[in-house]
């Protein structure tokens, strides 16, 4: 799974959870999906050129947290 980001904030802590949710959704349709999620962040350097930076995460460790967040959401939103 690859997600493209234009955020100026590097390596946002929520990206790991976002990637885990993406993986959980995609794994419903895709068998043997890699446990890695990649975020490609496009940032401008001092000259205005866009330099991509790659952030890669193993996401299974975040699945329990995602399930907990989903349960809390469902509790308060039906």
VEXFIDO-921381 format. One record per residue: x, y, z of N, C-alpha, C in turn; residue in one letter; residue number from 1. Coordinates in Angstrom, 3 decimals. Example, Ala and Ser with C-alpha at 12.3 -4.5 7.8 and 13.67 -1.06 7.14 Angstrom:
n.X n.Y n.Z ca.X ca.Y ca.Z c.X c.Y c.Z residuo num
13.190 -5.690 7.800 12.300 -4.500 7.800 13.200 -3.300 7.800 A 1
12.850 -2.250 7.080 13.670 -1.060 7.140 12.900 0.030 7.870 S 2
REM end
This chain:
n.X n.Y n.Z ca.X ca.Y ca.Z c.X c.Y c.Z residuo num
0.862 -1.164 0.000 0.000 0.000 0.000 0.905 1.222 0.000 X 1
0.620 2.148 -0.892 1.396 3.391 -0.992 0.437 4.559 -0.899 X 2
0.794 5.527 -0.062 0.008 6.753 0.093 0.939 7.925 -0.189 X 3
0.466 8.879 -0.957 1.256 10.055 -1.279 0.835 11.212 -0.392 X 4
1.807 11.881 0.209 1.538 12.975 1.134 2.205 14.260 0.642 X 5
1.538 15.380 0.904 2.127 16.692 0.606 2.285 17.505 1.883 X 6
2.082 16.878 3.001 2.181 17.546 4.297 3.601 18.025 4.562 X 7
3.707 19.198 5.163 5.020 19.717 5.533 5.539 19.043 6.794 X 8
4.634 18.491 7.595 5.042 17.824 8.824 5.592 16.444 8.485 X 9
6.857 16.218 8.734 7.427 14.914 8.381 6.999 13.825 9.361 X 10
6.742 12.658 8.821 6.497 11.465 9.616 5.432 11.686 10.692 X 11
4.279 12.112 10.271 3.163 12.357 11.179 2.860 11.085 11.968 X 12
2.689 11.170 13.297 2.452 9.954 14.089 1.151 9.239 13.727 X 13
0.204 9.924 13.111 -1.048 9.287 12.723 -0.927 8.476 11.439 X 14
0.154 8.656 10.705 0.319 7.907 9.458 0.344 6.412 9.716 X 15
0.954 5.991 10.815 1.035 4.557 11.118 -0.362 3.970 11.308 X 16
-1.209 4.693 12.025 -2.582 4.226 12.215 -3.360 4.271 10.907 X 17
-3.182 5.334 10.156 -3.852 5.458 8.864 -3.446 4.294 7.968 X 18
-2.166 3.986 7.941 -1.680 2.868 7.139 -2.252 1.537 7.594 X 19
-2.386 1.367 8.906 -2.968 0.131 9.431 -4.436 0.007 9.029 X 20
-5.179 1.114 9.089 -6.577 1.079 8.633 -6.652 0.769 7.142 X 21
-5.783 1.389 6.333 -5.756 1.082 4.898 -5.529 -0.411 4.681 X 22
-4.567 -0.955 5.424 -4.228 -2.364 5.284 -5.415 -3.243 5.656 X 23
-6.085 -2.912 6.759 -7.234 -3.701 7.195 -8.322 -3.708 6.126 X 24
-8.564 -2.555 5.510 -9.574 -2.478 4.452 -9.148 -3.246 3.206 X 25
-7.912 -3.039 2.779 -7.429 -3.681 1.550 -7.342 -5.196 1.696 X 26
-7.022 -5.670 2.912 -6.852 -7.109 3.103 -8.176 -7.869 2.960 X 27
-9.298 -7.157 2.974 -10.594 -7.804 2.751 -10.720 -8.270 1.292 X 28
-10.017 -7.601 0.379 -10.099 -7.912 -1.047 -8.823 -8.534 -1.610 X 29
-7.688 -8.253 -0.982 -6.404 -8.704 -1.514 -5.792 -9.726 -0.561 X 30
-5.582 -10.930 -1.047 -4.980 -11.979 -0.231 -3.459 -11.828 -0.245 X 31
-2.813 -12.245 0.826 -1.350 -12.209 0.963 -0.788 -10.802 0.782 X 32
-1.479 -9.824 1.322 -1.050 -8.431 1.244 0.176 -8.222 2.138 X 33
1.155 -7.507 1.647 2.348 -7.210 2.436 1.958 -6.457 3.701 X 34
2.683 -6.679 4.778 2.439 -5.973 6.037 3.064 -4.590 6.065 X 35
3.702 -4.200 4.974 4.351 -2.892 4.912 3.459 -1.877 4.214 X 36
3.452 -0.686 4.763 2.741 0.438 4.164 3.771 1.532 3.938 X 37
3.711 2.156 2.772 4.690 3.172 2.417 3.989 4.506 2.196 X 38
4.537 5.536 2.791 4.065 6.898 2.569 5.179 7.640 1.844 X 39
4.845 8.235 0.719 5.812 9.038 -0.030 5.422 10.486 0.187 X 40
6.304 11.205 0.862 6.039 12.586 1.244 6.787 13.516 0.294 X 41
6.028 14.373 -0.372 6.625 15.352 -1.276 6.848 16.649 -0.505 X 42
8.093 17.065 -0.447 8.458 18.271 0.292 9.303 19.163 -0.616 X 43
9.232 20.445 -0.381 10.056 21.378 -1.138 11.360 21.626 -0.399 X 44
12.461 21.643 -1.157 13.722 22.001 -0.527 13.881 23.518 -0.576 X 45
15.015 24.041 -0.160 15.210 25.492 -0.071 15.122 26.191 -1.422 X 46
15.325 25.456 -2.517 15.245 26.043 -3.855 13.862 25.872 -4.487 X 47
12.931 25.258 -3.749 11.579 25.069 -4.250 11.369 23.777 -5.010 X 48
12.430 22.984 -5.157 12.294 21.698 -5.845 11.619 20.691 -4.908 X 49
10.826 19.805 -5.477 10.158 18.803 -4.649 11.057 17.581 -4.497 X 50
11.349 17.261 -3.267 12.178 16.112 -2.942 11.310 15.106 -2.191 X 51
11.059 13.922 -2.755 10.237 12.950 -2.026 11.033 12.262 -0.921 X 52
10.347 11.993 0.177 10.932 11.239 1.275 10.011 10.061 1.535 X 53
10.595 8.888 1.694 9.814 7.670 1.867 9.805 7.270 3.342 X 54
8.604 7.005 3.848 8.412 6.505 5.210 7.727 5.145 5.063 X 55
8.336 4.112 5.629 7.776 2.774 5.497 7.556 2.185 6.888 X 56
6.410 1.548 7.087 6.053 0.995 8.381 5.547 -0.427 8.244 X 57
5.835 -1.257 9.233 5.184 -2.551 9.405 3.944 -2.254 10.237 X 58
2.767 -2.632 9.762 1.542 -2.177 10.414 0.819 -3.164 11.334 X 59
1.093 -4.468 11.329 0.298 -5.364 12.174 0.284 -4.983 13.654 X 60
1.342 -4.407 14.148 1.381 -4.036 15.563 0.355 -2.952 15.908 X 61
-0.153 -2.245 14.900 -1.123 -1.174 15.129 -2.569 -1.646 14.974 X 62
-2.781 -2.894 14.544 -4.142 -3.388 14.361 -4.976 -3.339 15.642 X 63
-4.457 -3.778 16.798 -5.274 -3.703 18.019 -5.698 -2.271 18.359 X 64
-4.813 -1.323 18.159 -5.149 0.070 18.421 -6.224 0.557 17.449 X 65
-6.130 0.161 16.197 -7.146 0.525 15.210 -8.502 -0.059 15.575 X 66
-8.509 -1.324 15.990 -9.774 -1.943 16.391 -10.367 -1.214 17.599 X 67
-9.521 -0.819 18.537 -10.005 -0.072 19.707 -10.592 1.265 19.292 X 68
-9.914 1.974 18.414 -10.418 3.269 17.940 -11.740 3.099 17.212 X 69
-11.852 2.053 16.405 -13.092 1.783 15.687 -14.228 1.460 16.661 X 70
-13.946 0.688 17.701 -14.959 0.369 18.694 -15.430 1.612 19.436 X 71
-14.513 2.508 19.776 -14.891 3.764 20.445 -15.752 4.606 19.510 X 72
-15.337 4.710 18.257 -16.129 5.469 17.278 -17.548 4.907 17.168 X 73
-17.635 3.579 17.033 -18.960 2.954 16.905 -19.807 3.146 18.172 X 74
-19.162 3.130 19.335 -19.892 3.327 20.579 -20.581 4.691 20.615 X 75
-19.859 5.730 20.185 -20.395 7.076 20.269 -21.193 7.499 19.031 X 76
-21.076 6.737 17.947 -21.758 7.127 16.716 -22.694 6.058 16.176 X 77
-23.001 5.093 16.980 -23.955 4.051 16.554 -23.327 3.118 15.625 X 78
REM end
